[in-house]
Every structure is written in structure tokens, then in C-alpha cells.
């Protein structure tokens, strides 16, 4: 069941970059990135209201703040900013680092001691991504590439903390609380972004926005956090290996983006590095680990 839930989550998230790309072609990226979270807060609040759940404890609130920092603010804002200038296919290659980044975040949080091979494999993946970005940008890594890397790092933090907290609250509760508790920031930011931009866009742009607001910001996390809580970040994180490849397919199909040989090679190199991180030894600490290591 955790593997199936993880696949459903990855499938939902694999449409995020193409949908965001479609939306930011005509809508302000800050409005798309943060406005989606403000809109997602409406169904999230209704779900929590009808479930009659107790308010999170103070320690849980602090951890929900970490989740929100990563997946409510970091990932959506920086991907939206990056996709003004990058294709979703290009971004998908860099996002291929997310499984390794999530494992690193979970390992650090759990106090485990990764082997040298783990760090070497992670570094190799980062080098592959930076080389790809430079090859596509006349030898330089663009600001948009940096935005995607920041988005990956922050999302990894949100995934790792959310996966751990889901063991206490449940996956759907974690994302609902994170989105709702962020409203004092997301709503004002979205309103200011909307007021300072032109919201006249065609149906495709609004459909892309609707997808990232309904699925990417909320519903996709229901199965994903449940899978992380039940199956472990390292094991379930391997399912993310197919996300960049799925995104490449959707980018070519929905956006008619060209998928060149360099893009495919870079994707394979990133996948290989992530597989290597999953197969390296991680020494366990005395605390209950979040990551299920593969030895």
C-alpha cells in the first residue's frame, strides 16, 4: 500500500512543472506560486472543520512551520519564478535531485551518519545537474537554475519533516494544517501580487493554476505524506525516480517542448546518482530513524 500511495503522489506531482509553466506564461509567478496556496487553504480549512480535529500542540506547530517553509512557500514560489525562463523539461532534470535531497534532509534530521559513498553519490548528482544547466546556458548556471535548486532544497526539507510529522497527525492533516496556518502570509502576498499584475489570461493558464492549487498544493500530498510515513523516506523516495521522466513526457505532450539527447543523458545521470545514494550504507543513531536505509 505505501508504494501505491507513493506512486499516486508522484503521478500527481509530475504534472506540476508543466502546469506551472502554462500558468506563468500569462500570470504573475508570485501570484501563481503563493496564490495557489492561498486558494488551497479554502478546501483544507473545510476538511479540518468537518473532521473536528484538535488544534496541533506547540511542538507540532513548530514542525508544521518547517513543513510550510518548504512546501507552501519555498517550492511553489521558486519553481514559479524559475519557470518564467526555463522549460518544464529543463527544470525536470534538476528536480531529479529531489529524491537524494529528501534523503539527505531526512538523514540529517534523524541524526544518522551517512557513509562517504552516500555523500559522493549525492555530490555526483549535483555535478551532473550543474553541468547540464551550464551546457544549456552558454557555460553559465542561470538565475532560474539556481531558483530550481533552491526549490529542491526547500521541498526536501518540507518532505522530510512532513513525512516524520505524518506519523503523528496523518498525511492529510499535515498538509491541511500547513496550508491553513500559512494563510496570514499567503493571502496578503497573493492579493498584492494580483493587484500589481494583469490577471487577464486564457483558459489554459487558469486551468494550470487550478491544477497546482488543487492537486499540487493539497490533494497530491494526501497519498504522498501517507506513503512517506508508512514506508520510510528512503524507500518511498525511490519512486520519485520516475517523476522527472514522467514530467519530460508531459512536457513534450502538453507543451510541445523538445527533449534533446543532452536532456535525456542528464536525466539518466541524475537517476543513477540517486539510485546510488539509496544503496549506500547509513549508520543508525540511537534515535528512531526517519529514513529506512538500504545496505
C-alpha positions as CSV (number, residue, x, y, z in Angstrom):
1,X,0.0,0.0,0.0
2,X,2.8,2.6,0.8
3,X,4.3,2.0,-2.7
4,X,0.9,2.5,-4.4
5,X,0.3,5.7,-2.4
6,X,3.7,6.9,-3.2
7,X,3.2,6.3,-7.0
8,X,-0.2,8.2,-6.9
9,X,1.6,11.1,-5.2
10,X,4.4,11.1,-7.7
11,X,2.0,10.9,-10.6
12,X,0.1,13.9,-9.3
13,X,3.3,15.9,-8.8
14,X,4.7,15.0,-12.2
15,X,2.2,17.4,-13.8
16,X,3.2,20.3,-11.5
17,X,6.0,21.8,-13.6
18,X,4.1,21.7,-17.0
19,X,1.0,23.1,-15.3
20,X,3.1,25.9,-13.6
21,X,4.8,26.6,-16.9
22,X,1.4,27.1,-18.6
23,X,0.2,29.3,-15.8
24,X,3.2,31.6,-15.6
25,X,3.3,32.3,-19.3
26,X,0.3,34.7,-18.7
27,X,0.1,35.1,-14.9
28,X,2.4,36.7,-12.4
29,X,4.7,34.0,-11.0
30,X,4.4,35.2,-7.4
31,X,0.6,35.1,-7.8
32,X,0.8,31.5,-9.2
33,X,3.3,30.3,-6.6
34,X,1.7,31.8,-3.4
35,X,-1.8,32.3,-4.7
36,X,-2.2,28.6,-5.3
37,X,-1.5,28.1,-1.6
38,X,-4.0,30.7,-0.5
39,X,-6.7,29.1,-2.7
40,X,-5.8,25.6,-1.4
41,X,-6.4,26.9,2.1
42,X,-10.2,27.0,1.5
43,X,-10.8,23.3,1.0
44,X,-8.1,22.5,3.6
45,X,-9.9,24.6,6.2
46,X,-13.2,22.9,5.3
47,X,-11.7,19.4,5.7
48,X,-10.2,20.3,9.1
49,X,-13.5,21.9,10.2
50,X,-15.7,18.9,9.3
51,X,-13.1,16.4,10.8
52,X,-13.4,18.2,14.2
53,X,-9.7,17.8,14.9
54,X,-7.9,19.2,17.9
55,X,-5.5,22.1,17.3
56,X,-1.9,21.0,17.0
57,X,0.3,21.2,20.0
58,X,3.1,23.8,20.3
59,X,5.8,21.4,19.2
60,X,3.7,20.2,16.3
61,X,3.1,23.9,15.3
62,X,6.8,24.5,15.1
63,X,7.2,21.4,12.9
64,X,4.3,22.5,10.7
65,X,6.1,25.7,10.3
66,X,9.1,23.8,8.8
67,X,6.8,21.9,6.5
68,X,5.2,25.2,5.4
69,X,8.5,26.8,4.8
70,X,9.5,24.0,2.4
71,X,6.3,23.1,0.5
72,X,3.9,26.0,1.0
73,X,6.4,28.8,0.3
74,X,9.7,27.5,-0.9
75,X,8.9,25.1,-3.6
76,X,5.9,26.8,-5.3
77,X,7.4,30.3,-5.3
78,X,10.9,29.4,-6.6
79,X,9.6,27.0,-9.2
80,X,7.1,29.6,-10.5
81,X,9.9,32.2,-10.7
82,X,12.2,29.8,-12.5
83,X,9.6,28.6,-15.0
84,X,9.3,32.1,-16.4
85,X,12.6,31.5,-18.1
86,X,13.0,27.7,-18.2
87,X,11.1,25.0,-19.9
88,X,9.5,22.4,-17.7
89,X,11.6,19.7,-19.4
90,X,14.8,21.5,-18.4
91,X,13.5,22.0,-14.9
92,X,12.6,18.4,-14.6
93,X,16.2,17.3,-14.9
94,X,17.2,19.5,-12.0
95,X,14.2,18.4,-10.0
96,X,15.6,14.8,-10.5
97,X,17.8,15.6,-7.5
98,X,14.8,15.8,-5.2
99,X,14.9,12.1,-4.0
100,X,18.5,12.4,-3.0
101,X,17.9,15.8,-1.4
102,X,14.9,14.4,0.5
103,X,17.0,11.5,1.7
104,X,19.8,13.9,2.9
105,X,17.3,16.1,4.7
106,X,15.7,13.0,6.4
107,X,19.1,11.6,7.3
108,X,20.3,14.8,8.9
109,X,17.0,15.2,10.8
110,X,17.2,11.7,12.1
111,X,20.8,12.1,13.3
112,X,22.1,9.2,11.2
113,X,25.6,9.1,9.8
114,X,25.8,8.5,6.1
115,X,28.8,6.9,4.6
116,X,31.3,8.6,2.4
117,X,29.8,6.8,-0.6
118,X,26.4,8.4,0.1
119,X,27.8,11.9,0.0
120,X,29.9,11.2,-3.1
121,X,26.8,9.9,-4.9
122,X,24.8,12.9,-3.9
123,X,27.7,15.2,-5.0
124,X,27.9,13.4,-8.3
125,X,24.2,14.1,-8.9
126,X,24.7,17.8,-8.1
127,X,27.6,18.0,-10.5
128,X,25.6,16.3,-13.3
129,X,22.8,18.9,-12.8
130,X,25.1,21.9,-12.7
131,X,27.0,20.6,-15.8
132,X,23.6,20.2,-17.6
133,X,22.5,23.7,-16.6
134,X,25.8,25.2,-17.7
135,X,25.6,23.4,-21.0
136,X,22.2,24.9,-21.6
137,X,23.2,28.4,-20.6
138,X,26.4,29.2,-22.6
139,X,28.6,27.8,-19.9
140,X,26.9,29.5,-17.0
141,X,24.3,28.4,-14.5
142,X,21.4,30.8,-14.8
143,X,19.5,32.5,-12.0
144,X,16.5,30.4,-13.0
145,X,18.6,27.2,-12.5
146,X,19.5,28.5,-9.0
147,X,15.9,29.1,-8.3
148,X,15.1,25.5,-9.1
149,X,17.9,24.2,-6.9
150,X,16.6,26.3,-4.0
151,X,13.2,24.9,-4.6
152,X,14.5,21.4,-4.5
153,X,16.4,22.0,-1.2
154,X,13.4,23.6,0.5
155,X,11.0,21.0,-0.8
156,X,13.3,18.3,0.5
157,X,13.1,19.9,4.0
158,X,9.3,20.0,3.8
159,X,9.1,16.4,2.6
160,X,11.4,15.1,5.3
161,X,9.7,17.0,8.2
162,X,6.2,16.3,6.8
163,X,6.9,12.6,6.5
164,X,8.0,12.4,10.1
165,X,5.1,14.5,11.4
166,X,2.6,12.4,9.4
167,X,3.3,9.6,11.8
168,X,1.7,11.6,14.5
169,X,-1.0,13.5,12.7
170,X,-1.6,11.7,9.4
171,X,-0.5,12.8,6.0
172,X,-3.7,14.7,5.0
173,X,-3.7,16.6,8.3
174,X,-0.1,17.7,8.0
175,X,-0.6,19.4,4.6
176,X,-4.1,20.8,5.6
177,X,-2.7,22.4,8.8
178,X,0.4,23.7,7.0
179,X,-1.6,25.4,4.3
180,X,-4.2,26.8,6.7
181,X,-1.7,28.1,9.2
182,X,0.1,29.9,6.4
183,X,-2.9,32.0,5.4
184,X,-1.8,35.1,7.3
185,X,1.1,35.3,4.9
186,X,-0.2,33.6,1.7
187,X,-3.4,35.6,1.3
188,X,-1.8,39.1,1.7
189,X,1.1,38.1,-0.7
190,X,-1.3,36.7,-3.2
191,X,-3.6,39.8,-3.0
192,X,-0.6,42.2,-3.5
193,X,0.7,40.1,-6.4
194,X,-2.7,40.1,-8.0
195,X,-3.2,43.8,-7.6
196,X,0.1,44.5,-9.2
197,X,-0.3,42.3,-12.2
198,X,-2.6,41.6,-15.1
199,X,-4.9,38.7,-14.4
200,X,-6.4,38.6,-17.8
201,X,-5.4,35.1,-19.1
202,X,-6.8,32.4,-21.3
203,X,-8.5,29.2,-20.1
204,X,-5.2,27.2,-20.3
205,X,-3.4,29.5,-17.9
206,X,-6.2,29.3,-15.4
207,X,-6.5,25.6,-15.8
208,X,-2.8,25.2,-15.0
209,X,-3.3,27.4,-11.9
210,X,-6.3,25.4,-10.8
211,X,-4.2,22.2,-11.1
212,X,-1.4,23.5,-9.0
213,X,-3.8,24.9,-6.4
214,X,-6.0,21.8,-6.1
215,X,-3.6,19.0,-6.7
216,X,0.0,20.1,-6.3
217,X,-0.7,22.3,-3.2
218,X,-3.1,20.0,-1.4
219,X,-4.5,16.7,-2.8
220,X,-1.3,15.3,-4.1
221,X,0.2,15.4,-0.5
222,X,-2.5,13.2,0.9
223,X,-1.1,10.0,-0.6
224,X,2.5,11.2,-0.6
225,X,2.8,12.1,3.1
226,X,0.9,8.9,4.0
227,X,3.4,6.9,1.9
228,X,6.4,8.6,3.5
229,X,5.1,7.9,7.0
230,X,4.3,4.3,6.3
231,X,7.1,3.2,4.0
232,X,10.0,5.4,5.0
233,X,11.6,8.3,3.1
234,X,14.4,6.4,1.5
235,X,12.3,3.5,0.2
236,X,9.4,5.6,-0.9
237,X,11.7,8.3,-2.2
238,X,12.9,5.9,-4.9
239,X,9.5,6.2,-6.6
240,X,10.4,9.8,-7.3
241,X,13.0,8.5,-9.7
242,X,10.2,8.3,-12.3
243,X,8.9,11.8,-11.7
244,X,11.4,13.6,-14.0
245,X,10.8,11.1,-16.7
246,X,7.1,11.5,-16.4
247,X,7.4,15.2,-16.5
248,X,9.5,15.0,-19.7
249,X,6.7,13.0,-21.3
250,X,4.0,15.6,-20.2
251,X,6.3,18.5,-21.3
252,X,6.6,17.0,-24.8
253,X,2.9,16.1,-25.0
254,X,1.3,19.1,-23.4
255,X,3.8,21.9,-24.3
256,X,5.5,20.5,-27.4
257,X,8.8,21.0,-25.7
258,X,11.8,19.4,-27.5
259,X,13.5,16.7,-25.5
260,X,17.1,16.6,-26.7
261,X,19.8,14.0,-26.2
262,X,21.6,16.1,-23.6
263,X,18.4,16.3,-21.5
264,X,17.9,12.6,-21.6
265,X,21.5,11.9,-20.7
266,X,21.4,14.3,-17.9
267,X,18.2,12.7,-16.6
268,X,19.7,9.3,-16.7
269,X,22.9,10.6,-14.8
270,X,20.7,12.1,-12.1
271,X,18.7,8.9,-11.7
272,X,21.9,6.9,-11.5
273,X,23.3,9.1,-8.7
274,X,20.0,8.9,-6.7
275,X,19.9,5.1,-7.1
276,X,23.5,5.1,-5.8
277,X,22.6,7.2,-2.7
278,X,19.8,4.7,-1.9
279,X,22.2,1.8,-1.9
280,X,24.9,3.2,0.3
281,X,25.2,2.4,4.0
282,X,23.8,4.8,6.6
283,X,24.7,4.2,10.2
284,X,21.7,4.5,12.6
285,X,21.8,6.6,15.7
286,X,20.0,5.8,18.9
287,X,17.0,7.9,17.9
288,X,14.2,6.4,15.9
289,X,15.2,6.9,12.3
290,X,13.0,8.6,9.7
291,X,14.9,7.1,6.8
292,X,14.9,3.4,6.0
293,X,18.5,2.8,4.9
294,X,19.4,0.2,2.3
295,X,22.6,-1.6,2.9
